[in-house]
């Protein structure tokens, strides 16, 4: 099961992240997880929210370059090697992981957000191997 992630390109300057968060707050969009990567000139903010379409629309209207991206949210047991087992399965199916980041949802398992090169194949692989996926509604 895929979920939508908001991806936002932002200038790497003071206060810009706060401006994005203000836009989302004003539209009552709750952030469930986020990841920020930067270079010297710009940043890439990835957000899992309860209202991805509304968030993307609000950010675009406010002048931010944003898009929706399909990603997976995977449950990962809190046991040594659990993530490695999932990555091994993905690799054996010849699916590339483009990026991933942690997601805090509470409970007994960890969770990660994963962007793959082949969404349909990854979805089938996760189902075939019993790797549990979640939508933002389940977080």
C-alpha positions in Angstrom: 0.0 0.0 0.0 1.4 3.3 -1.1 0.9 6.6 0.7 1.5 10.2 -0.6 4.4 12.2 0.6 4.7 16.0 0.1 8.1 17.0 -1.3 9.1 20.6 -1.1 12.1 22.4 -2.6 13.2 25.3 -0.5 15.9 27.9 -0.5 18.5 27.2 2.2 18.0 30.4 4.1 16.9 31.5 7.6 13.2 31.2 8.3 12.2 29.4 5.2 11.3 26.1 7.0 9.1 28.1 9.4 7.3 29.7 6.5 6.4 26.2 5.2 5.2 25.0 8.6 3.1 28.2 9.0 1.3 27.4 5.7 0.5 23.9 6.8 -0.6 25.0 10.2 -2.9 27.6 8.7 -4.6 24.8 6.6 -4.8 22.4 9.6 -2.4 19.9 8.0 -0.8 17.7 10.6 2.8 16.6 10.0 3.3 13.0 11.0 6.9 12.7 9.9 9.4 14.8 8.0 12.9 14.7 6.6 15.1 17.6 5.6 18.2 17.3 3.4 20.2 20.2 2.4 22.9 21.4 0.0 24.6 24.8 0.1 21.8 26.4 -2.0 18.6 24.6 -1.4 16.8 22.0 0.8 14.5 19.1 0.1 11.8 18.7 2.7 9.8 15.4 2.6 6.6 15.3 4.7 4.1 12.6 5.6 0.9 14.3 6.7 -2.7 13.6 7.4 -3.8 15.7 4.4 -1.2 15.4 1.7 -3.3 16.8 -1.2 -4.4 19.8 0.9 -0.9 20.4 2.1 0.6 20.3 -1.4 -2.2 22.6 -2.7 -1.6 25.1 0.1 2.2 25.1 -0.4 1.9 25.6 -4.2 -0.6 28.5 -3.6 1.9 30.1 -1.2 4.6 29.9 -3.9 6.5 26.8 -2.8 7.7 24.3 -5.4 6.1 21.1 -4.2 4.8 17.8 -5.5 3.2 14.6 -4.2 5.3 11.4 -4.3 4.2 7.8 -3.8 6.1 6.1 -1.0 5.7 3.1 1.3 5.5 3.2 5.1 6.9 -0.1 6.4 6.7 -1.6 9.8 10.0 -2.9 11.0 10.2 -5.2 14.0 12.5 -4.0 16.8 14.9 -7.0 16.4 18.5 -7.1 15.2 18.7 -7.6 11.5 15.0 -6.8 10.8 15.7 -3.9 8.5 18.6 -5.8 6.8 16.1 -8.7 6.1 13.7 -6.3 4.4 16.5 -4.7 2.3 17.8 -8.1 1.3 14.3 -9.1 0.0 14.0 -5.8 -1.9 17.5 -6.3 -3.4 16.7 -9.9 -4.4 13.7 -8.7 -6.3 16.0 -6.2 -8.0 14.1 -3.2 -6.7 16.2 0.0 -6.0 15.7 2.0 -2.8 15.9 5.6 -3.8 15.8 6.9 -0.3 14.4 6.1 3.2 14.0 7.8 6.5 12.6 7.0 9.9 9.1 7.5 11.1 8.0 7.7 14.7 4.5 6.2 15.3 4.8 4.5 18.7 4.0 0.9 19.4 6.2 -2.2 19.3 7.6 -1.7 15.9 9.8 0.9 14.2 8.6 2.4 10.9 10.4 3.7 7.9 9.4 5.6 4.8 10.8 4.1 1.6 10.8 5.4 -2.0 11.4 2.6 -4.5 12.2 2.5 -8.2 9.2 0.3 -9.0 6.1 0.9 -6.9 4.0 -2.0 -8.2 6.8 -4.6 -7.9 7.7 -3.4 -4.4 4.0 -3.5 -3.3 3.7 -7.1 -4.6 7.1 -8.0 -3.0 6.0 -6.6 0.4 2.7 -8.5 0.2 4.5 -11.8 -0.9 6.9 -11.6 2.0 4.5 -10.4 4.7 6.2 -7.0 5.1 3.5 -4.8 6.6 2.8 -1.5 5.0 0.7 1.4 6.4 -1.1 4.4 5.1 -1.0 7.8 6.8 -4.5 7.0 8.1 -3.1 4.2 10.1 -0.4 6.1 11.8 
